Amino acid sequence: MKLNFTNERSVSMEEALKLRKATYHLWTFTTSKLISTFGSNVYAFAISFYILQTTGSATNFATNLICNILPRTLVGPFVGYLADNYSRKAIVILSQIATTLAICGLLFVTYTQGLSLMAIYVTTSVLSVTSACSGITFTSSITGLVDEERIQKAMSLNQMSISFAAIGSPAVGGLLYGAVSMPVFLIMFIIASIIAVFLESTMNFKLFAKRKEKEAGEVKEPMWQSMKAGFVYLKTKPVIMAIIWIALMVNFCFGAFEVGYSYVLIEKLKMASQHFGFTEGAFALGMLLMSIYFSVRKEVKYPLLVSKRGIFALAFFMGATGFPLIVPMSYNLNIVYYLVLMFGFGSMIILVNTPIQVMMQKQIDDDYKGRIFSILETMAMALMPLGMVLYGFLYDIFPAQWILLASTTLLVGVVIVLARPSIIRKAHPELNNKKGVKVGTKTVSQ
């Protein structure tokens, strides 16, 4: 009896230590993400201003954007394979070190030869690849870093750090740009990246991981076969498959908003740049406050159902973007209208994303997370520029308000089909025995 008591006490102490380490991971992960994202955003702000101010060319600016999107899209599937077959901690740390070295290289070129567009394009491409490696691998590692009960808190804190960076980095970049030289921006980014490397090196990526241990002498699965296995695994998860298709179609339809929002406010309503900036800030503030809410509330019980309703709300906000073109309002009323609209839009994005991300973290096996998340990111990144190009073309031909309304209708129709009641009940079988919550034409309780 005494021996059993001792064993039980040692097990409980071990669990307490793991939970304490998980708490440390929560804040270390958030701090690391905040520092690296903030540095990256300030760098992107400075580089964008430098390109436009130095060359005055939209083509050069667009080329830098392509250098940011294209490499990330191409390497995504390979990163998923690496994350599922090699040490995730090593991948994250090496990616951050590569980021540091890339910026050091740009700083060296700046001092020796002067800053050039080619050096910027190469650096942006390298940063795009390292960002993909770090981002996909970190996302795949969440369930290994924190206990299951705090996955939602981890995802919310991650989003909070991104929102903080989105709000603060333009302000910091705007204050510093012109006051300090470009090398100072680069040195700030290098310091932020080094701090992130140090924080990440203290984390235990296997704390709660449930990955299959490789036996001694076991040959690793060939890369192409492993990537194919990811797609085969995805076919066995119809709910995850539906979520991925919904995410892809939402990203595509939001091309109407991404292009149309700036077009409507700046071109059609002639809104001043500072007022336009306020609406962008309202968007980030909405994301931040909703992230804080999710970090303190209990886990969402029916995530797919909540996200479905959130997408309907997003569709409403997207359609409402063109309302002042149909019903004219005063300039000041337009500002207030878009402040409220963008705050709501930012809030709903978190309402949609966080429950779904938690659900995917719990339902996808640890050994497949890298490949599944890389498939999602690669397809989403590929559709994003396609949607923006298509909608850019449409806005030159048709009235903006009708494009937004048509895209809203398309988005609602897609979600009704892909997140139909049968899929909702498959994701949440307990709804079959409940009453009170509306699922399509049926009603069940929360």
Salt bridges, closest charged atoms under 4 A:
ASP84 OD1 - ARG88 NH2 2.88
ASP84 OD2 - ARG371 NE 2.74
ASP147 OD1 - ARG150 NE 2.93
GLU267 OE2 - LYS270 NZ 3.98
GLU299 OE2 - LYS362 NZ 2.72
ASP366 OD1 - LYS369 NZ 2.63
ASP367 OD1 - ARG211 NE 3.89
GLU377 OE2 - ARG72 NE 2.42
